[in-house]
Amino acid sequence: MLEFRDIDITDRERITRALEFSQFMGCEYSFSNNMAWKRLGDSKISFYKDFYICCSFRSDDGIPRFFLPSGKGSYKEVLGEMKKYSESLGKPLRVAGITDTSLEMLGELFPGGFETETDDGDWDYIYYTSDLAELPGRKYHSKRNHLARFNELGADFSVMTEKDFDDCITFSTMEYNSRSAGSDHSFIAEQYAINTYFSYFDELALKGGVIRIDGKIAAFTIGDRLNNDTFCVHIEKADTGFNGIYAGINNCFARTAAAGYKYVNREEDLGLEGLRRSKRSYHPAFLLKKYTVTFK
């Protein structure tokens, strides 16, 4: 029977090995994301042979939500073990993070054996790195205007170093305290994630960028390698009192940290209309459609 526990920094090598084998593009297939955001969904991890399994135990209906395992071996076998575990809890097996390719694979392994649903708020926005870095053509005209406003600020962009950590944490804390819904679980989980990123910045092989205006933090962002051709942006914070600041941090980070990668994954919009408009305004190369299946 599978056993689940908290993820730990000491798991990085084993988990990364499984993630590297599968080369999934979804933002949930990131060791740093799994470790940093574990409080959001009360996530726990397990291993089965050469597979890495992550499961969120926090849900509205009490059904644990597994993510499709990454690693090497028989999916029929590992999913069978996951099904046994779920049934031991008196729950059906529910698996998320499934792309079109994975859904086809599951259909062949378990024909008629599950129900499928999808929520476009969970789909990842995938961009060409060159588009975010160069903002080419007419469709990016408004973004170039925003960037021009940013360039008028006299801002300084730099690659994040340990010397920036305290200022970034303070900036993030002030933003958190200014929110009216400061006790919301997702806001609290976000603060935990940010502190985790800074606590294990080097161990997680993260990359960051910082914008300062008059010496003070005006924006920062953090991300890391997701797979061979995709860089993932995990956190992006900015003071909207500065015109064009988000356009600036987005563009600077794409030109530096994401250089050498074909794609940038800027994660999902969570069904939030303002966030959706913002992400779509950058003209993604495609949205990575993801499904959740519940086995019968």
C-alpha positions in Angstrom: 0.0 0.0 0.0 1.2 3.5 -0.9 2.3 5.7 2.0 2.2 9.5 1.8 4.2 12.1 3.7 5.4 15.7 3.4 7.8 16.6 0.6 11.3 17.7 1.7 14.3 19.3 0.1 16.2 15.9 0.5 13.7 14.5 -2.0 14.9 16.7 -4.8 17.3 14.4 -6.5 14.9 11.4 -6.7 11.9 13.6 -7.7 13.8 15.5 -10.3 15.0 12.3 -11.8 11.4 11.2 -12.3 10.3 14.6 -13.7 13.2 14.6 -16.1 12.2 11.2 -17.5 8.6 12.3 -18.2 9.4 15.8 -19.5 5.8 17.0 -18.7 5.0 20.6 -19.5 2.4 21.4 -16.8 3.4 23.7 -14.0 2.5 21.1 -11.4 5.5 19.0 -12.6 8.1 21.1 -10.8 9.8 20.1 -7.7 10.1 23.7 -6.5 6.4 24.3 -7.0 5.4 21.0 -5.3 7.6 21.9 -2.3 6.6 25.6 -2.1 2.9 25.3 -2.6 2.3 22.2 -0.5 0.1 24.1 2.0 -2.3 25.2 -0.6 -3.8 21.8 -1.2 -2.3 20.0 1.8 -0.2 18.0 -0.7 1.7 14.8 0.2 4.0 12.7 -1.8 4.8 9.0 -2.3 6.9 6.8 -4.6 6.2 3.6 -6.4 9.2 2.0 -8.0 10.6 4.6 -10.3 7.4 6.8 -10.2 6.9 10.0 -8.2 3.4 10.6 -7.0 2.0 13.9 -5.6 -1.5 14.1 -4.1 -3.6 17.0 -2.8 -5.7 16.0 0.2 -7.6 19.3 0.5 -10.7 19.4 -1.6 -14.3 20.6 -1.3 -15.8 17.1 -1.7 -13.1 15.2 0.4 -11.8 13.3 -2.6 -8.0 13.4 -2.8 -6.7 14.7 -6.1 -3.6 12.9 -7.4 -1.5 14.2 -10.2 -0.5 11.8 -13.0 2.7 10.2 -11.8 6.0 11.1 -13.4 8.7 8.6 -14.0 9.5 5.3 -15.6 7.5 2.1 -15.6 3.9 0.8 -16.1 1.2 3.3 -15.8 -1.4 0.6 -15.5 0.5 -0.8 -12.5 1.1 2.5 -10.7 -2.5 3.7 -11.2 -3.7 0.4 -9.9 -1.8 1.0 -6.7 -3.2 4.5 -6.5 -6.7 3.1 -6.9 -6.1 0.7 -4.1 -5.0 3.5 -1.9 -8.0 5.7 -2.7 -10.4 2.8 -2.2 -8.9 2.2 1.2 -10.0 5.7 2.1 -13.5 5.0 0.8 -12.9 7.3 -2.2 -12.7 6.9 -5.9 -9.4 7.5 -7.6 -9.2 11.0 -9.1 -6.2 12.1 -11.2 -5.4 15.6 -12.5 -2.8 17.2 -14.6 -3.7 15.1 -17.6 -2.9 16.5 -21.1 -4.4 15.3 -24.4 -1.6 12.9 -24.9 -1.9 11.4 -21.4 -5.7 11.2 -21.8 -5.3 9.1 -24.9 -2.9 6.8 -23.1 -5.3 6.4 -20.2 -8.1 5.7 -22.6 -6.1 2.8 -24.1 -5.2 1.4 -20.7 -8.6 1.8 -19.1 -11.2 1.9 -21.8 -14.5 3.2 -20.4 -13.0 3.1 -16.9 -13.2 6.8 -16.0 -15.1 10.0 -16.3 -13.4 13.1 -17.6 -13.8 16.8 -16.9 -11.8 20.0 -17.5 -11.7 23.5 -16.1 -10.1 26.1 -18.4 -9.0 28.0 -15.2 -6.5 25.2 -14.7 -5.0 25.4 -18.2 -1.4 26.7 -18.4 -0.4 29.6 -20.6 2.5 28.7 -22.8 4.4 31.4 -24.7 7.3 31.5 -27.1 10.2 33.0 -25.1 11.1 35.0 -28.2 7.7 36.7 -28.2 8.0 37.8 -24.5 11.5 39.0 -25.0 11.1 40.8 -28.3 7.4 41.8 -28.4 7.3 41.5 -32.2 4.7 42.7 -34.7 1.5 44.6 -34.5 -0.2 42.3 -32.0 2.4 43.5 -29.3 2.0 47.2 -30.1 0.3 47.9 -26.8 2.8 45.9 -24.9 5.7 47.9 -26.4 3.9 51.1 -25.3 3.7 49.7 -21.8 7.4 48.8 -21.9 8.1 52.4 -23.1 6.4 53.7 -20.0 8.4 51.4 -17.9 11.6 52.6 -19.6 10.8 56.1 -18.5 10.8 55.2 -14.8 14.6 55.1 -14.6 14.3 51.6 -13.2 17.2 49.2 -12.7 16.7 45.5 -13.5 19.2 42.9 -12.1 19.4 39.2 -11.7 18.4 38.3 -8.2 21.1 37.5 -5.6 21.0 36.7 -1.9 21.5 40.3 -1.2 18.0 41.0 -2.6 16.1 38.3 -0.5 15.3 40.4 2.6 14.0 43.3 0.6 11.9 41.0 -1.6 10.4 39.3 1.4 9.6 42.7 3.0 8.0 43.8 -0.3 5.9 40.7 -0.5 4.8 41.0 3.2 3.7 44.5 2.7 1.6 43.5 -0.3 0.1 40.7 1.7 -0.7 42.9 4.6 -2.4 45.4 2.3 -4.9 42.8 1.1 -8.4 43.0 2.6 -8.7 39.2 2.5 -5.4 38.7 4.3 -6.7 35.6 6.2 -7.7 33.8 3.0 -6.0 30.4 2.8 -4.6 30.9 -0.7 -2.9 34.2 0.4 -1.4 32.5 3.4 -0.2 29.6 1.2 1.3 32.1 -1.2 3.4 33.7 1.6 4.6 30.2 2.7 5.5 29.5 -1.0 7.5 32.8 -1.3 9.4 32.2 1.9 10.1 28.6 0.8 11.6 29.9 -2.5 13.9 32.3 -0.7 14.8 29.7 2.0 15.9 27.2 -0.6 16.8 29.4 -3.5 20.1 27.8 -4.4 19.1 24.3 -3.5 16.1 24.6 -5.8 18.3 26.0 -8.6 15.9 29.0 -8.9 16.4 32.1 -11.0 15.1 35.5 -10.0 14.9 39.0 -11.3 14.5 42.3 -9.4 13.5 45.8 -10.4 14.5 48.7 -8.2 13.5 52.3 -8.5 15.4 54.8 -6.4 17.0 51.8 -4.7 13.8 50.3 -3.5 12.1 47.1 -4.7 9.4 47.8 -7.2 9.0 44.2 -8.6 10.5 40.8 -8.4 10.0 37.4 -10.0 11.1 33.8 -9.6 11.1 30.8 -11.8 13.1 27.7 -12.9 13.6 25.1 -15.5 10.5 22.9 -16.1 11.8 20.6 -18.8 14.3 20.6 -21.6 12.6 23.4 -23.6 10.4 25.1 -21.1 11.1 27.7 -18.3 8.3 28.2 -15.7 7.6 31.5 -13.9 6.3 30.8 -10.4 6.0 34.2 -8.7 5.7 37.7 -10.1 5.1 40.7 -7.8 5.1 44.4 -8.7 4.0 47.7 -7.4 1.2 48.8 -9.8 1.8 52.4 -8.8 4.5 52.4 -11.4 3.2 52.5 -15.0 4.4 49.6 -17.1 6.1 47.8 -14.2 4.6 44.3 -15.0 5.5 44.7 -18.7 9.0 45.6 -17.5 9.6 42.6 -15.2 8.0 40.2 -17.7 10.2 41.4 -20.5 13.4 41.6 -18.5 13.0 38.1 -17.1 12.2 36.6 -20.5 15.4 38.1 -21.9 17.6 36.9 -19.1 16.4 33.9 -17.0 14.4 32.2 -19.8 17.0 32.8 -22.5 17.8 29.5 -24.2 14.4 28.0 -23.7 11.8 27.7 -26.5 8.8 28.2 -24.2 7.8 30.0 -21.0 5.0 28.5 -18.9 3.3 31.3 -17.0 0.9 28.9 -15.2 -2.9 29.1 -15.0 -5.4 32.0 -14.6 -7.5 30.2 -11.9 -10.6 31.5 -13.6 -9.9 35.0 -12.5 -11.1 37.4 -15.2 -8.5 40.1 -14.7 -5.7 37.6 -14.7 -7.1 35.9 -17.7 -7.3 39.1 -19.7 -3.7 39.9 -18.7 -2.3 36.5 -19.7 -4.2 36.4 -23.0 -3.0 39.9 -23.9 0.5 38.4 -24.3 -0.8 36.1 -27.0 0.2 32.6 -25.8 1.5 30.1 -28.3 -1.1 27.8 -26.9 -3.0 26.9 -23.7 -2.0 23.6 -22.3 -5.3 21.9 -21.8 -5.5 19.7 -18.7 -8.1 17.2 -17.6 -9.1 15.6 -14.4 -10.4 12.0 -14.5 -12.3 10.1 -11.9 -12.1 6.3 -12.1 -15.3 4.2 -11.8 
